[in-house]
């Protein structure tokens, strides 16, 4: 559970902080008459409970995780709207207006992030993400489970690679398929720009996301060997063509951080009997 909170702290903080602030604003404007210390304490308890609720939503229905940040953002804006625009309303109408405005704004933000305009703006935007950290396993094992084609598709750290086929004409080009939800799949063509085992790998990718979005970008891995059984790795990814909603969701997902977690998970599962389960260091993680 702690690892889940750490990886999705942005999402849980936006949802729990935004909704808790909305509730405290409603209480304050409706004349609850609490002291500042009481409001702070109530905010902290409410935010904590909402964070647990958000974690439960993510565990039970991860496909709906995007609603958490959307409703959180809408709650923050609604709290500001109520504070500056509706301090004279009666208690009943204050709550009614607040909840109605929050609901409508959540739908508006969701539509804005995933509509046609979002797609057009996103196609002109490049997403750049990075993550790094210490791994207490040999660099050769990291290479095996990160670099496409270094092992069988099922050994890839994402756990989602379904097919890997080398191009008949270009040895540096491969075609990969990643499993999506239900019957959907993402298909990419990868062209390796650099492959220096086990230190560095960089490839250009282009293809179609599981939702049909056409994307392209560059992924790179840098692996510094520290000693025989440990290394320091750095992932960097640039991806163009995503709609704004997908860009926002990837930021809240901490996408490369999640891939790092999955890498640690598969290394522990496959090699813990040989090396012992190694806990990753948070130092240097981005």
Backbone bond lengths (Angstrom), bond angles and torsions (degrees), N, CA, C in turn:
res aa  C-N    CA-C-N  psi(-1)  N-CA   C-N-CA  omega(-1)  CA-C   N-CA-C  phi
1 X - - - 1.462 - - 1.527 110.97 -
2 X 1.341 116.28 -40.40 1.460 119.70 179.66 1.524 111.10 -61.73
3 X 1.346 116.18 -42.28 1.460 120.05 178.71 1.524 110.80 -61.76
4 X 1.341 116.63 -37.07 1.466 121.44 178.17 1.520 110.55 -63.48
5 X 1.327 117.65 -44.13 1.461 121.51 179.15 1.526 111.22 -64.47
6 X 1.331 116.30 -41.90 1.459 119.76 -178.76 1.523 111.48 -64.85
7 X 1.323 117.27 -40.74 1.460 119.69 -177.41 1.524 111.65 -73.25
8 X 1.332 117.45 -32.75 1.472 120.77 -176.12 1.524 111.68 -112.66
9 X 1.326 116.59 29.25 1.464 119.01 -176.34 1.525 111.62 -61.29
10 X 1.329 117.94 -33.51 1.465 119.75 179.90 1.528 110.59 -62.90
11 X 1.338 114.81 -46.18 1.467 119.97 -177.82 1.524 110.58 -66.36
12 X 1.327 117.12 -47.34 1.455 120.27 -177.22 1.525 111.29 -67.46
13 X 1.342 116.70 -35.94 1.460 120.02 178.60 1.521 110.79 -67.27
14 X 1.328 117.88 -41.01 1.460 120.54 179.25 1.519 110.76 -63.92
15 X 1.334 116.83 -45.12 1.466 119.94 -178.27 1.527 111.42 -69.19
16 X 1.339 116.58 -54.32 1.463 119.69 -175.05 1.528 111.82 -67.66
17 X 1.343 117.14 -42.05 1.458 119.96 179.35 1.511 112.12 -67.40
18 X 1.331 117.04 -43.16 1.460 120.59 -179.13 1.516 112.85 -64.67
19 X 1.337 116.27 -47.65 1.471 119.55 -178.10 1.528 110.60 -69.62
20 X 1.337 117.96 -38.87 1.459 120.23 178.61 1.519 111.20 -63.57
21 X 1.343 117.11 -40.02 1.456 120.02 177.52 1.528 111.08 -64.86
22 X 1.324 116.99 -38.84 1.460 121.45 176.42 1.532 110.58 -59.47
23 X 1.332 116.69 -46.00 1.460 121.20 -179.44 1.534 110.57 -63.96
24 X 1.335 117.04 -43.92 1.469 120.08 179.71 1.528 111.57 -64.77
25 X 1.326 116.99 -36.57 1.469 120.60 177.87 1.518 110.59 -64.95
26 X 1.337 116.42 -43.28 1.466 120.41 177.63 1.528 110.84 -61.33
27 X 1.327 116.66 -44.29 1.467 119.96 -179.50 1.526 110.99 -63.14
28 X 1.322 116.15 -43.35 1.458 120.53 -178.30 1.521 111.62 -64.24
29 X 1.334 116.67 -47.28 1.463 120.33 -176.86 1.525 112.50 -72.46
30 X 1.335 117.08 -23.93 1.469 119.29 -179.82 1.530 111.86 -87.83
31 X 1.343 115.91 5.14 1.459 120.17 172.56 1.507 115.74 85.38
32 X 1.328 117.66 35.81 1.465 120.30 179.16 1.525 111.37 -64.22
33 X 1.337 117.00 -29.64 1.448 121.01 174.49 1.516 115.53 70.45
34 X 1.320 117.61 27.97 1.465 121.38 179.19 1.523 110.30 -82.01
35 X 1.314 115.94 156.63 1.464 120.60 174.65 1.518 109.53 -74.75
36 X 1.331 115.80 164.29 1.463 119.96 179.46 1.526 111.04 -59.14
37 X 1.335 116.97 -41.70 1.467 120.59 179.00 1.523 110.93 -61.57
38 X 1.343 116.50 -38.09 1.466 120.58 179.65 1.525 110.93 -67.41
39 X 1.343 116.38 -40.24 1.465 119.53 177.40 1.534 111.03 -63.32
40 X 1.329 116.28 -42.63 1.465 120.15 179.81 1.526 110.39 -63.09
41 X 1.327 116.42 -44.48 1.459 120.24 178.55 1.514 112.10 -63.97
42 X 1.335 116.40 -42.68 1.468 120.60 179.11 1.522 110.72 -64.90
43 X 1.339 115.81 -39.32 1.469 119.68 177.40 1.525 110.75 -61.40
44 X 1.328 117.48 -45.02 1.464 121.55 -178.01 1.525 111.06 -63.15
45 X 1.336 116.81 -45.51 1.465 120.31 -179.78 1.524 110.89 -65.41
46 X 1.342 116.41 -44.35 1.464 120.61 179.63 1.524 111.30 -62.36
47 X 1.322 116.44 -44.07 1.458 120.64 179.55 1.527 111.09 -62.94
48 X 1.316 117.33 -39.08 1.461 120.78 179.26 1.529 111.26 -64.25
49 X 1.329 115.80 -44.69 1.470 119.70 179.32 1.533 110.94 -64.99
50 X 1.320 116.26 -39.55 1.464 120.17 179.42 1.528 111.16 -68.03
51 X 1.333 117.32 -34.23 1.463 120.28 176.46 1.522 110.77 -64.09
52 X 1.332 116.69 -39.32 1.465 120.03 176.40 1.529 110.72 -66.00
53 X 1.333 116.51 -38.39 1.461 120.61 176.33 1.520 110.44 -62.44
54 X 1.339 116.67 -43.66 1.462 121.04 179.62 1.524 110.98 -62.23
55 X 1.327 116.86 -41.05 1.463 120.54 178.03 1.529 110.20 -62.69
56 X 1.344 116.19 -39.91 1.458 119.68 178.11 1.516 112.29 -63.85
57 X 1.340 116.03 -41.71 1.468 120.25 177.45 1.519 110.17 -60.77
58 X 1.347 116.21 -43.87 1.465 119.71 -179.37 1.524 111.55 -63.17
59 X 1.322 117.36 -41.45 1.466 121.20 -178.58 1.525 111.23 -68.12
60 X 1.338 116.67 -43.37 1.467 120.87 -175.55 1.531 112.08 -78.05
61 X 1.330 117.27 -41.90 1.472 120.93 -175.38 1.527 109.98 -137.96
62 X 1.337 118.01 71.24 1.469 120.09 -176.70 1.525 113.79 -60.51
63 X 1.328 117.32 -23.35 1.465 119.79 -179.94 1.532 111.92 -67.55
64 X 1.331 117.05 -16.95 1.462 121.49 179.72 1.523 112.14 -102.93
65 X 1.324 117.25 13.77 1.469 120.07 -175.41 1.524 112.77 -61.53
66 X 1.340 117.70 -28.58 1.457 121.15 -179.29 1.523 112.73 -61.60
67 X 1.341 117.14 -24.09 1.462 119.95 179.57 1.527 111.38 -67.33
68 X 1.314 117.25 -25.04 1.461 120.10 -177.84 1.527 111.13 -64.63
69 X 1.346 116.87 -50.79 1.460 117.77 -179.62 1.528 112.08 -70.76
70 X 1.321 116.88 -31.84 1.464 119.33 178.86 1.523 110.98 -65.09
71 X 1.336 116.75 -48.32 1.471 119.68 179.33 1.524 110.91 -68.13
72 X 1.328 117.32 -32.06 1.462 119.90 177.14 1.515 111.98 -65.81
73 X 1.345 116.84 -45.33 1.465 120.77 177.58 1.521 110.75 -62.11
74 X 1.337 115.74 -42.97 1.468 119.75 179.77 1.528 111.06 -63.37
75 X 1.332 116.99 -37.34 1.466 120.79 179.63 1.525 111.03 -65.87
76 X 1.329 117.41 -40.69 1.466 120.52 177.74 1.524 111.03 -61.16
77 X 1.322 116.50 -46.51 1.470 120.78 -179.12 1.528 110.23 -65.62
78 X 1.331 116.19 -39.40 1.455 120.18 179.02 1.525 111.51 -63.59
79 X 1.336 116.87 -40.89 1.465 120.55 178.14 1.529 110.74 -60.04
80 X 1.340 116.50 -42.83 1.467 119.84 178.29 1.527 110.73 -65.70
81 X 1.332 116.50 -41.49 1.472 120.95 178.88 1.526 110.77 -59.75
82 X 1.324 116.95 -46.16 1.462 120.45 -179.15 1.528 111.72 -65.28
83 X 1.305 115.90 -40.83 1.463 120.43 -177.02 1.525 111.44 -62.50
84 X 1.336 116.04 -40.28 1.469 118.96 -175.53 1.524 114.00 -95.04
85 X 1.358 117.14 -19.32 1.460 118.06 -170.93 1.522 115.14 -118.43
86 X 1.326 117.99 -19.38 1.457 116.67 -172.47 1.525 114.08 -132.57
87 X 1.338 119.38 39.44 1.471 119.58 -177.97 1.527 113.74 -74.86
88 X 1.334 117.54 -12.46 1.474 119.66 -175.47 1.530 112.29 -99.15
89 X 1.316 118.85 -1.07 1.457 120.96 -179.75 1.522 110.80 -72.10
90 X 1.340 115.86 152.24 1.453 119.95 174.79 1.520 109.88 -67.03
91 X 1.324 115.48 164.48 1.464 119.62 -176.29 1.525 111.81 -57.18
92 X 1.341 118.11 -44.68 1.464 121.31 -178.51 1.518 111.01 -62.28
93 X 1.343 116.11 -49.84 1.458 119.24 -176.92 1.527 112.02 -70.19
94 X 1.321 116.23 -27.49 1.462 119.34 177.12 1.527 110.38 -63.14
95 X 1.338 116.10 -46.37 1.457 119.46 178.38 1.534 111.29 -68.83
96 X 1.320 116.97 -40.40 1.469 120.60 -178.64 1.527 110.86 -63.55
97 X 1.342 115.87 -47.55 1.462 120.12 179.62 1.528 110.16 -64.68
98 X 1.323 116.23 -42.39 1.458 119.95 -178.90 1.510 113.16 -61.50
99 X 1.323 116.70 -47.69 1.468 120.33 -178.66 1.526 110.63 -67.31
100 X 1.344 117.18 -39.95 1.465 120.41 179.32 1.526 110.59 -64.71
101 X 1.337 116.42 -45.66 1.464 120.75 -179.86 1.522 110.65 -63.54
102 X 1.322 116.60 -41.59 1.472 122.12 178.85 1.528 110.66 -61.28
103 X 1.334 116.69 -45.60 1.471 121.02 -179.06 1.521 111.63 -63.53
104 X 1.346 115.80 -47.59 1.465 119.99 -179.16 1.527 111.30 -64.83
105 X 1.324 115.85 -39.79 1.457 119.57 -179.61 1.529 111.04 -67.37
106 X 1.322 117.98 -37.18 1.465 121.29 176.94 1.520 110.40 -60.56
107 X 1.339 116.10 -44.23 1.466 119.39 178.75 1.526 111.18 -65.57
108 X 1.332 116.33 -38.37 1.470 120.19 -179.84 1.529 111.22 -66.28
109 X 1.336 117.05 -42.63 1.461 120.48 179.45 1.526 110.05 -65.29
110 X 1.338 116.71 -43.02 1.461 120.29 177.92 1.522 111.91 -59.77
111 X 1.333 116.45 -42.98 1.466 120.56 179.36 1.526 110.82 -66.57
112 X 1.339 116.26 -39.75 1.467 120.05 -178.97 1.524 111.41 -66.26
113 X 1.333 117.58 -37.75 1.457 121.43 -177.56 1.522 112.97 -74.68
114 X 1.326 116.98 -22.42 1.456 119.24 -173.35 1.528 114.04 -123.26
115 X 1.319 116.96 10.07 1.457 120.27 -179.13 1.525 113.60 -86.96
116 X 1.323 116.48 -172.71 1.466 122.28 -177.28 1.527 111.75 -65.47
117 X 1.330 116.02 -39.00 1.463 118.85 179.04 1.528 109.87 -63.42
118 X 1.336 115.70 -39.21 1.462 120.75 177.50 1.522 110.83 -59.62
119 X 1.331 115.74 -42.46 1.469 120.07 179.28 1.524 111.27 -63.37
120 X 1.331 116.50 -41.37 1.464 120.93 -178.53 1.519 111.45 -66.87
121 X 1.347 115.82 -45.01 1.465 119.60 178.96 1.521 110.39 -65.91
122 X 1.329 116.00 -42.85 1.452 120.65 -178.23 1.512 113.47 -63.75
123 X 1.332 116.92 -32.22 1.468 120.36 -179.07 1.525 111.48 -66.27
124 X 1.330 116.65 -18.93 1.460 121.29 178.76 1.532 112.10 -100.26
125 X 1.327 115.80 5.95 1.467 120.79 -175.21 1.523 110.55 -115.33
126 X 1.316 117.28 139.34 1.459 122.19 177.58 1.525 109.68 -106.79
127 X 1.323 115.16 123.44 1.457 121.50 177.22 1.522 108.29 -86.99
128 X 1.322 117.26 130.27 1.457 121.58 177.47 1.517 109.32 -126.13
129 X 1.321 115.24 127.96 1.456 120.59 -177.47 1.524 108.97 -135.80
130 X 1.329 116.39 151.66 1.457 120.39 176.69 1.518 109.81 -147.40
131 X 1.327 115.26 153.63 1.458 120.98 174.89 1.519 107.83 -155.27
132 X 1.314 116.48 141.76 1.450 120.34 179.72 1.512 110.19 -144.03
133 X 1.315 116.26 158.35 1.449 119.45 179.16 1.515 112.55 178.90
134 X 1.305 115.86 167.22 1.456 123.38 -179.98 1.524 109.87 -85.60
135 X 1.322 116.92 138.22 1.460 121.82 177.32 1.525 108.87 -128.36
136 X 1.311 116.18 126.89 1.464 120.69 -177.56 1.527 111.61 -91.67
137 X 1.311 114.87 51.75 1.458 122.93 172.66 1.523 107.37 -141.00
138 X 1.332 118.20 156.78 1.463 120.76 -179.27 1.522 112.95 -59.92
139 X 1.327 115.72 148.75 1.464 121.23 -179.35 1.524 111.44 -60.47
140 X 1.324 117.81 -33.11 1.468 120.10 -178.22 1.524 111.45 -63.39
141 X 1.339 117.34 -30.92 1.460 120.20 178.53 1.524 111.03 -75.70
142 X 1.321 116.18 -35.82 1.472 119.91 174.59 1.520 109.33 -60.60
143 X 1.320 116.37 -47.23 1.467 121.56 179.14 1.527 110.26 -56.62
144 X 1.303 116.78 -44.99 1.467 121.87 -176.29 1.525 111.88 -59.43
145 X 1.320 116.38 -36.33 1.460 119.32 -172.99 1.530 114.10 -102.67
146 X 1.326 117.53 0.16 1.463 120.40 178.25 1.522 111.93 -112.39
147 X 1.317 117.40 -44.01 1.464 121.40 -174.08 1.530 110.13 -79.02
148 X 1.328 118.13 120.89 1.461 120.57 178.46 1.532 111.37 -57.41
149 X 1.324 115.57 132.76 1.458 120.34 178.75 1.509 114.38 91.43
150 X 1.327 118.18 -11.00 1.464 120.20 179.39 1.520 111.32 -73.98
151 X 1.325 117.21 -17.63 1.463 122.99 177.66 1.526 107.71 -151.80
152 X 1.314 116.77 -174.57 1.456 120.51 177.68 1.531 110.30 -64.89
153 X 1.340 118.41 152.77 1.470 120.79 -178.87 1.521 113.33 -52.32
154 X 1.327 117.46 -38.66 1.457 120.67 -178.91 1.510 114.14 -67.82
155 X 1.337 117.55 -12.86 1.459 121.41 179.39 1.518 112.88 -89.13
156 X 1.329 117.88 -5.84 1.461 119.87 -179.22 1.515 110.20 -65.13
157 X 1.327 116.79 142.33 1.461 121.43 -171.38 1.524 113.95 -61.89
158 X 1.326 118.05 -25.59 1.461 119.52 179.87 1.522 111.58 -70.13
159 X 1.350 116.66 -23.48 1.451 120.49 -176.06 1.512 113.10 72.04
160 X 1.342 116.98 10.16 1.462 121.15 -174.48 1.526 113.60 -120.24
161 X 1.336 117.67 -2.32 1.454 118.62 179.79 1.529 109.51 -75.09
162 X 1.330 115.91 123.37 1.467 121.43 -176.41 1.519 112.61 -101.41
163 X 1.339 117.49 -38.08 1.467 120.99 -177.26 1.526 109.74 -140.34
164 X 1.332 113.95 149.56 1.465 121.38 176.76 1.516 106.94 -144.20
165 X 1.326 117.05 119.62 1.464 121.35 -179.00 1.519 109.88 -132.48
166 X 1.322 116.54 129.04 1.460 120.93 176.51 1.527 110.13 -75.53
167 X 1.309 115.84 143.30 1.452 121.11 178.88 1.529 109.49 -70.60
168 X 1.329 116.54 139.50 1.463 120.81 -177.03 1.524 112.70 -69.31
169 X 1.323 117.55 -25.53 1.461 120.53 -173.92 1.527 113.63 -104.47
170 X 1.333 117.18 -26.39 1.468 120.32 -175.26 1.526 109.76 -127.83
171 X 1.324 118.85 113.42 1.472 120.93 -178.58 1.529 113.72 -66.08
172 X 1.330 117.10 -16.59 1.466 120.80 179.63 1.525 112.35 -94.66
173 X 1.322 116.92 4.26 1.467 121.67 -179.80 1.522 109.88 -117.72
174 X 1.336 115.87 133.63 1.463 121.48 179.23 1.521 109.07 -135.02
175 X 1.312 114.84 160.21 1.462 121.39 179.10 1.531 108.15 -119.77
176 X 1.326 116.45 125.62 1.462 120.73 -176.32 1.525 110.85 -126.55
177 X 1.318 114.52 152.02 1.460 121.70 176.84 1.520 108.42 -128.21
178 X 1.336 115.69 130.35 1.455 121.35 177.31 1.526 108.87 -111.81
179 X 1.314 116.17 136.05 1.452 121.40 178.97 1.521 110.67 -66.65
180 X 1.339 115.53 139.72 1.456 121.28 174.02 1.508 109.89 -114.98
181 X 1.319 117.47 -170.11 1.450 121.00 177.77 1.517 109.96 -72.77
182 X 1.322 116.32 142.34 1.462 124.05 -179.33 1.522 109.24 57.52
183 X 1.337 118.41 -124.21 1.467 120.84 -176.55 1.523 112.82 -97.87
184 X 1.329 117.37 6.09 1.460 119.76 -176.66 1.523 110.49 -84.40
185 X 1.315 115.57 152.27 1.465 120.94 179.79 1.522 109.15 -147.01
186 X 1.318 115.73 154.33 1.464 122.33 175.66 1.520 108.09 -105.29
187 X 1.320 116.76 134.67 1.459 121.53 -178.14 1.520 109.73 -125.74
188 X 1.342 115.41 129.42 1.455 120.97 -177.59 1.530 110.63 -133.08
189 X 1.314 114.06 152.07 1.462 121.64 167.28 1.516 107.32 -107.53
190 X 1.334 116.87 123.12 1.455 122.04 -178.58 1.518 109.88 -107.00
191 X 1.304 116.36 133.64 1.463 121.84 175.41 1.527 107.88 -120.28
192 X 1.333 116.05 113.36 1.458 119.78 -177.43 1.526 110.47 -73.09
193 X 1.321 114.55 127.46 1.461 121.87 176.41 1.528 110.60 -97.82
194 X 1.337 115.21 -21.82 1.465 120.35 -178.22 1.524 108.24 -158.37
195 X 1.337 116.51 132.56 1.463 122.08 173.97 1.515 108.60 -143.70
196 X 1.315 116.70 99.04 1.468 122.35 -178.04 1.523 108.03 -124.35
197 X 1.322 116.70 88.42 1.452 122.57 -176.72 1.521 111.04 -63.60
198 X 1.349 118.43 134.24 1.470 129.25 -8.09 1.526 111.75 -102.59
199 X 1.338 116.01 23.58 1.466 120.13 -168.61 1.521 115.10 -88.51
200 X 1.323 117.81 -40.30 1.466 118.10 -173.11 1.523 111.71 -152.63
201 X 1.301 113.65 145.80 1.464 121.20 176.82 1.522 107.62 -147.11
202 X 1.314 116.06 138.01 1.467 120.80 178.02 1.519 108.08 -146.90
203 X 1.325 116.54 131.43 1.462 119.28 178.67 1.524 111.14 -142.36
204 X 1.326 114.19 149.54 1.460 122.85 173.81 1.525 107.98 -91.20
205 X 1.315 117.50 136.13 1.462 119.76 178.62 1.526 110.13 -128.98
206 X 1.296 115.14 147.30 1.456 121.11 173.96 1.524 108.11 -149.13
207 X 1.320 115.73 145.31 1.451 118.54 -178.39 1.504 112.05 166.46
208 X 1.319 115.41 -154.46 1.456 121.96 -173.87 1.519 110.60 -122.12
209 X 1.334 116.00 128.46 1.456 120.91 176.35 1.531 109.76 -69.74
210 X 1.341 115.51 168.92 1.457 120.04 -179.66 1.524 112.47 -61.70
211 X 1.349 117.61 -25.94 1.469 120.55 179.31 1.524 112.41 -90.85
212 X 1.336 116.99 6.05 1.455 121.43 177.73 1.506 115.12 94.46
213 X 1.322 118.86 -4.70 1.457 122.09 179.35 1.524 110.95 -69.60
214 X 1.327 116.78 132.59 1.461 121.81 178.29 1.523 108.91 -88.37
215 X 1.339 116.66 124.96 1.462 121.08 -175.65 1.521 110.67 -133.78
216 X 1.313 115.36 165.12 1.460 121.67 170.31 1.520 107.76 -152.06
217 X 1.324 116.03 161.71 1.454 118.85 -179.19 1.510 112.36 174.74
218 X 1.308 115.58 -169.81 1.468 122.33 -179.59 1.523 108.98 -132.63
219 X 1.327 116.02 134.77 1.460 122.67 176.23 1.515 108.26 -119.25
220 X 1.334 116.67 136.69 1.463 119.34 178.29 1.519 110.67 -135.70
221 X 1.326 114.89 146.39 1.459 123.77 175.41 1.514 108.24 -123.63
222 X 1.319 116.23 130.00 1.455 122.01 172.59 1.516 107.71 -121.64
223 X 1.328 116.42 128.95 1.453 121.35 -175.28 1.528 109.29 -129.63
224 X 1.326 116.39 114.93 1.458 121.84 179.18 1.521 109.33 -100.36
225 X 1.319 116.99 118.71 1.462 121.45 179.97 1.529 108.84 -74.34
226 X 1.327 116.35 121.30 1.457 121.36 179.24 1.529 111.36 -91.94
227 X 1.310 115.75 -42.87 1.465 121.77 173.46 1.520 107.13 -159.55
228 X 1.299 116.28 -167.86 1.464 120.13 -174.23 1.523 112.97 -58.74
229 X 1.338 117.24 -36.14 1.453 120.67 -172.49 1.527 114.26 -118.33
230 X 1.308 118.91 20.01 1.462 119.49 178.53 1.517 111.10 -153.64
231 X 1.316 115.48 159.21 1.461 120.86 -178.87 1.529 109.04 -156.49
232 X 1.302 115.41 168.86 1.466 122.15 176.41 1.524 106.59 -120.97
233 X 1.335 116.63 124.36 1.460 119.96 -175.45 1.518 111.21 -115.37
234 X 1.326 115.01 156.13 1.455 122.07 176.32 1.522 108.83 -140.15
235 X 1.328 116.12 123.79 1.462 122.83 173.02 1.528 108.73 -100.34
236 X 1.330 117.10 138.78 1.463 121.68 171.02 1.520 107.63 -137.34
237 X 1.320 116.01 132.69 1.464 119.49 179.09 1.519 110.43 -135.77
238 X 1.316 115.68 135.27 1.460 122.97 170.31 1.514 107.60 -118.68
239 X 1.323 116.32 131.76 1.462 120.73 -175.47 1.522 108.96 -139.38
240 X 1.314 117.48 125.87 1.458 122.87 -179.69 1.529 110.01 -116.67
241 X 1.333 115.56 146.70 1.456 120.37 176.62 1.508 114.10 110.69
242 X 1.325 118.55 -10.90 1.458 121.38 -179.86 1.522 111.17 -73.15
243 X 1.320 116.58 144.22 1.461 119.18 173.41 1.519 109.70 -70.99
244 X 1.320 116.87 161.17 1.454 121.45 -175.57 1.523 111.38 -57.64
245 X 1.327 117.12 -38.47 1.457 120.18 178.89 1.520 112.10 -60.28
246 X 1.326 117.03 -39.51 1.461 120.75 178.67 1.522 111.29 -69.73
247 X 1.342 116.65 -36.70 1.465 120.16 176.84 1.530 110.54 -62.03
248 X 1.333 115.61 -45.25 1.466 120.30 179.57 1.522 110.30 -63.09
249 X 1.326 116.22 -44.19 1.463 120.11 -179.07 1.515 111.39 -63.86
250 X 1.333 118.51 -40.71 1.465 120.88 179.14 1.529 111.20 -64.60
251 X 1.338 116.93 -34.77 1.457 119.31 177.83 1.528 110.28 -66.49
252 X 1.329 116.68 -44.90 1.456 119.44 178.04 1.530 111.78 -69.08
253 X 1.332 117.08 -29.27 1.470 120.82 177.15 1.524 112.49 -70.88
254 X 1.355 116.34 -24.68 1.465 120.68 -168.59 1.529 107.29 53.28
255 X 1.340 116.04 62.44 1.460 122.83 -167.26 1.527 113.61 -55.18
256 X 1.334 118.04 -47.80 1.463 119.30 -179.48 1.526 111.44 -72.71
257 X 1.309 116.98 -30.64 1.461 119.54 174.32 1.521 110.65 -62.68
258 X 1.335 116.21 -38.15 1.460 120.93 176.85 1.523 110.49 -64.63
259 X 1.340 117.18 -41.39 1.457 120.37 178.03 1.535 110.66 -63.47
260 X 1.326 116.50 -37.48 1.459 121.60 176.44 1.532 109.94 -61.35
261 X 1.336 116.47 -44.36 1.466 120.63 178.48 1.526 111.15 -61.52
262 X 1.334 116.49 -42.06 1.467 120.20 179.97 1.526 111.02 -66.40
263 X 1.331 117.00 -33.99 1.459 120.69 176.44 1.528 109.96 -63.67
264 X 1.334 117.46 -47.90 1.457 121.21 177.74 1.531 110.15 -58.87
265 X 1.319 115.83 -40.75 1.466 120.79 -178.41 1.522 111.76 -61.69
266 X 1.334 116.53 -45.99 1.463 118.78 -177.94 1.529 111.53 -72.64
267 X 1.327 117.28 -32.96 1.469 119.95 176.57 1.527 110.45 -65.60
268 X 1.325 117.09 -43.09 1.460 120.29 177.51 1.529 111.23 -63.39
269 X 1.324 115.78 -40.05 1.457 120.35 -177.95 1.523 111.90 -67.80
270 X 1.319 116.61 -39.78 1.463 120.08 -174.43 1.537 113.39 -87.21
271 X 1.333 116.88 -32.88 1.467 118.40 -167.37 1.529 114.71 -126.11
272 X 1.328 117.74 9.47 1.468 118.52 -177.48 1.521 112.49 -65.18
273 X 1.336 117.85 -29.96 1.462 119.62 179.11 1.524 111.34 -66.65
274 X 1.323 115.93 -28.58 1.465 120.30 -179.67 1.514 111.74 -86.53
275 X 1.334 115.72 -44.73 1.465 120.09 -173.30 1.520 113.68 -108.31
276 X 1.344 116.82 -11.94 1.456 119.46 -173.53 1.517 109.13 83.15
277 X 1.323 116.97 149.37 1.466 120.06 -179.80 1.518 108.72 -68.59
278 X 1.325 115.90 123.89 1.467 121.21 -177.50 1.517 110.01 -107.02
279 X 1.277 116.59 128.59 1.461 120.28 178.04 1.531 109.43 -85.80
280 X 1.352 117.96 127.49 1.455 120.19 -179.46 1.517 112.10 -67.48
281 X 1.309 115.53 146.54 1.460 120.67 176.63 1.517 109.63 -83.35
282 X 1.337 116.83 139.46 1.464 120.31 176.98 1.522 110.94 -85.52
283 X 1.326 116.69 -8.74 1.452 120.14 -179.81 1.524 109.24 -67.80
284 X 1.309 116.38 129.40 1.458 121.09 178.56 1.502 113.52 86.87
285 X 1.342 118.41 -5.86 1.450 119.64 178.73 1.507 110.18 -70.79
286 X 1.338 115.36 139.98 1.465 120.20 -178.40 1.512 109.16 -127.00
